[in-house]
Amino acid sequence: MSLYALKPRFQNLLRPLTDWLFRHGVTANQVTLTAAGGSIAVGAVAAFGSPRHSLFLLIPLWLFIRMALNAIDGMLAREHGQKSALGAYLNELGDVVSDVALTLPFLAVQAFCAADVWLFALLAAIAECAGLAGPLAGASRRYDGPFGKSDRAFVLGAFALWVGAGGAGGAVGAAGVGLWRALIVLSLVTAIRRVRAGVAEANRARVGSDVS
């Protein structure tokens, strides 16, 4: 089961804060931009701030904050009448930008294969595009698969904690290479499942329309 299934409970915990932000004039788009900008800043600091990678410890902390911001901007949009076309673009593009910004700092870890890091970042973007393409094919926005946005955040946070604590050298670093490749496979499976589920949903809708 994907961590995405826990999202409603997380939103309930954040609803009082969301209501407070609304009362103080904070908009969904402002929150979305804050999440993307913060991801870029934290990623840059982690990549270039310390030769010993201790600043990677900022990534898991920020990922938790980013998840909260992502939930808050959605609730502001849906529950407080702030939905907009611009907001839809910012939300989806901001997620992709944030994923890339928080993945590429791992290129600074010499024990990891740069090609693995780049491929994971690419497949994470492809998986999101596969979900976004659902409405274009006559289906809904798809969230299928074992490795969605919340799962990536959890794993990248754990990985960054490991690196920041000094665990990316020697044999441990070799294990990290294997883990990157497992994440690549999971991302690929997620993209494929989203495409298949979207095609199946669109076909069912088309058959239902023809029957009616």
C-alpha positions in Angstrom: 0.0 0.0 0.0 1.3 3.5 -0.9 1.7 6.1 1.8 -0.7 8.2 -0.3 -3.5 6.2 1.4 -2.6 8.0 4.7 -3.1 11.5 3.2 -6.6 12.0 4.6 -5.5 11.5 8.2 -2.5 13.8 7.7 -4.9 16.5 6.3 -7.1 16.2 9.3 -4.2 16.9 11.6 -3.3 20.0 9.5 -6.8 21.4 9.1 -6.7 23.8 12.1 -3.4 25.3 10.8 -4.9 25.6 7.3 -7.9 27.4 8.6 -5.6 29.8 10.6 -3.5 30.5 7.5 -6.7 31.3 5.5 -7.9 33.7 8.1 -4.5 35.5 7.9 -4.7 35.9 4.1 -2.3 33.1 3.0 -3.2 31.7 -0.4 -2.8 28.2 -1.8 -0.4 29.5 -4.6 1.8 31.1 -2.0 2.1 27.8 -0.1 2.8 25.9 -3.3 5.6 28.3 -4.3 7.1 28.2 -0.8 7.3 24.4 -1.1 9.1 24.5 -4.4 11.4 27.3 -3.5 12.3 25.7 -0.2 13.1 22.4 -1.9 15.5 24.2 -4.3 17.2 26.0 -1.4 17.5 22.9 0.8 18.8 20.8 -2.1 21.4 23.4 -3.0 22.6 23.7 0.6 22.8 19.9 1.0 24.8 19.6 -2.3 27.2 22.4 -1.8 27.2 23.2 1.9 29.4 20.6 3.5 32.1 18.3 2.0 31.1 15.7 4.7 27.5 15.8 3.7 26.3 16.6 7.2 23.8 19.1 5.7 22.0 16.3 4.1 20.3 16.0 7.5 18.2 19.0 6.5 16.5 17.0 3.7 14.4 14.7 5.9 13.3 17.6 8.0 12.4 19.7 4.9 10.6 16.7 3.3 8.2 16.5 6.2 7.6 20.2 6.0 7.1 20.0 2.3 4.5 17.2 2.7 2.6 19.4 5.1 2.8 22.3 2.7 1.5 20.1 -0.1 -1.4 19.0 2.0 -2.2 22.6 3.1 -2.2 24.1 -0.4 -4.6 21.5 -1.5 -7.0 22.1 1.4 -6.8 25.9 0.9 -7.7 25.4 -2.8 -10.5 22.9 -2.2 -12.0 24.0 1.1 -11.5 27.8 0.9 -12.4 28.5 -2.7 -8.9 29.1 -4.0 -8.9 26.7 -6.9 -7.5 28.3 -10.1 -6.0 27.2 -13.4 -2.6 28.8 -12.4 -2.8 26.9 -9.1 -3.2 23.6 -10.9 -0.1 24.2 -13.0 1.9 25.4 -10.0 0.9 22.4 -7.9 2.0 19.8 -10.5 5.1 21.5 -11.8 6.1 22.4 -8.3 6.1 18.8 -7.2 8.3 17.8 -10.2 10.7 20.6 -9.5 10.9 19.7 -5.8 11.5 16.1 -6.5 14.4 16.9 -8.9 15.8 19.5 -6.5 15.9 17.0 -3.6 17.2 14.1 -5.7 20.1 15.7 -7.5 22.1 16.6 -4.3 22.9 12.9 -4.1 25.2 13.4 -7.1 27.6 14.9 -4.6 28.0 11.6 -2.9 30.9 9.8 -4.6 29.9 6.4 -3.4 26.7 6.6 -5.6 26.6 6.1 -9.3 25.6 9.4 -11.0 23.7 7.6 -13.7 21.5 6.0 -11.1 20.7 9.3 -9.5 19.9 10.9 -12.8 17.7 8.0 -13.9 15.8 8.0 -10.7 15.1 11.7 -11.0 14.0 11.1 -14.6 11.7 8.2 -13.8 10.2 10.1 -10.8 9.2 12.9 -13.3 7.9 10.3 -15.8 5.8 8.6 -13.1 4.1 11.9 -12.3 3.6 12.7 -16.0 2.0 9.2 -16.4 -0.5 10.1 -13.6 -1.1 13.6 -15.1 -1.9 12.2 -18.6 -5.0 10.4 -17.3 -7.4 13.2 -18.0 -5.9 13.6 -21.5 -6.9 10.0 -22.2 -10.3 10.3 -20.8 -9.4 8.9 -17.3 -8.9 10.5 -13.9 -5.6 11.8 -12.5 -3.9 8.5 -11.6 -2.1 7.8 -8.3 -1.5 4.1 -8.8 1.7 2.3 -8.1 3.9 1.3 -5.3 6.1 4.4 -5.3 4.2 7.6 -5.4 5.1 11.1 -4.2 4.7 10.4 -0.5 6.7 7.2 -0.8 9.5 9.0 -2.7 9.6 11.6 0.1 9.9 9.0 2.8 12.7 7.1 1.0 14.7 10.2 0.0 14.4 11.4 3.6 15.7 8.1 4.9 18.5 8.1 2.3 19.5 11.7 3.2 19.5 10.8 6.9 21.8 7.9 6.2 24.1 10.1 4.1 24.1 12.9 6.6 25.0 10.5 9.4 28.1 9.4 7.5 26.7 6.1 6.1 27.6 6.4 2.4 31.1 5.0 2.4 32.7 1.6 1.8 30.4 -1.4 1.8 27.5 0.7 3.0 27.9 2.9 -0.1 27.8 -0.2 -2.3 24.6 -1.2 -0.6 23.3 2.3 -1.4 23.9 1.7 -5.1 21.7 -1.4 -4.9 19.0 0.6 -3.2 19.1 3.3 -5.9 18.5 0.6 -8.5 15.6 -0.9 -6.5 14.1 2.6 -6.4 14.5 3.0 -10.2 12.6 -0.3 -10.7 9.8 0.8 -8.4 9.5 4.1 -10.2 9.3 2.4 -13.5 6.6 0.0 -12.2 4.7 2.9 -10.9 4.7 4.7 -14.2 3.6 1.5 -16.0 0.8 0.9 -13.6 -0.5 4.4 -13.9 -0.5 4.1 -17.7 -2.3 0.7 -17.6 -4.9 1.9 -15.0 -5.6 5.1 -17.0 -6.0 3.2 -20.3 -8.3 0.7 -18.6 -10.4 3.4 -17.0 -10.7 5.3 -20.3 -11.7 2.2 -22.1 -14.4 1.4 -19.5 -15.8 4.9 -19.8 -15.8 4.7 -23.6 -17.7 1.3 -23.5 -20.2 2.8 -21.0 -20.8 5.8 -23.2 -21.3 3.5 -26.2 -23.8 1.4 -24.4 -25.8 4.3 -23.1 
